[in-house]
């Protein structure tokens, strides 16, 4: 029975991780940025959805939409206020800009975490689910909203795939991840491409954060574990590899779920981090990495 519960719960949490990792991988592939404020953006989106529906009576659907928009807005602010000024700075040597971006996004994430704690306390917040009730799967009672969460995540991932592979704008993003200079020579503004990819990332992180708030609940303390999980996924899958990130999301998701059920929820992120260390030593390019 526990094995089946792990299977069902792990599928939902892995789908959430996959959705968040898509955006994380996308911005790295296009702009070469590892955003260490990722977990903070997800938490901000979830808390915004909770506040809108629980505190201001906007209802679960309006609250969820506002939370997703909050994630999108926060991602754009991260880009314009933190990442872009560092990348354009002439005072910072080009060889050092990457570490400055990492440090800047990390500090930005800590600032968001502290603001969430100040205005909404550190207590866990659970976003009201969009679908009520439970369903029984092979004797295991599972909330319908949990299955809805997995379905939404995969629907959004499918739409992203269609956008990238079937639209002209999406193909520009794909080309920018392979040859930024070539995209510039073709007449495309690389700055606008970066803004677009950060907007897409923010939307994905916002949706993932809201759904996570409905599934497990979040607090300001969730920022670190969420960022660690996303980082583990993109490194395990291979930096810049979307397919690798999808596979890694399920590996990490099931590892965390099994750890939570069989050992303790307090240690759920540790196996994934140990796996990350092993991968960095044994296969630093990850499962399907190109870099």
Phi, psi and omega in degrees: 000318179296321180299319179291323178296319177297319180298314182289309181294321181296326179296318181292313182292327178293322177297321177297314179297321179298318180297313178296321182291333179302311179294318179302315179291323182297313182290330176290317182297322184273314186246357178072024183253129169262107186274104182277006172261014184305309181298324180295321179294319178296316179296318179300317179297316181295317181293323177297318178296318179296313182296318182296320184273321185270322185267326186247006173063032182278348182092157185294322183289315178295322178296317179296318179297318179295320178298316179297319177295325178296320177298318178297313180297319181295324179294318179294321176297319178301317181292309186287328185266336186242303190285307184301315179300324179291316182295330182268352185293134175270348181279341181259124178301145182303324181291344183254356185295325181299315180290328176293321178295316177302313181294318181297315180291327177296312179295323177298318178297320178295321178298316178297318179301316181291324178294319177298316180295323182291315185274333185233009181067172180273358183295142179299142178243130177248119180286137180298127182293151179281333180235123181268166174098172180231161176226147182260125179240108180052041178088356180257121179281120184235130177301136178300327181295333178293317177291323176298320179300312180297319180296316179297316181302313182288329176295317179293320178298318178296318178296321178297318179298316179298319180298313184291322188261347186237359179240155181295317180297319179295323180291331175294318177298317180297318179294323180295330179286338181263318183210083182303321181295320179298321178297320178295319180294335178279359175100007179270140178279112183296330178297317178294325177298317180295319178298316180297317183289328176289326177294316177298315178302315181298320177297317179295316179296322179296314179297315180298319179296316179297314180294324177296321177298328177285328187275304185247341188083154180222163172211178178298336179288348181283346186302308182299307180300323180293318177294319179297318179296316180297317179297318178300319182295311185290328178286317179297317180288334183112117184304123180092354181261113179292315179298317178299322179294322178298314179296314182296327179299321179285326175298310181293317181301315180288325175300313181294318181295315179297319179296317180297320182281319189269336181241282179192142176301335181294338183251016189297329183272348186295313180302321179295321179291322176296320177297321178299316179299316180298318180295319181297330179274318189268326181212075187300338178279357179078189184294310184229029185290150178255349188239000000 
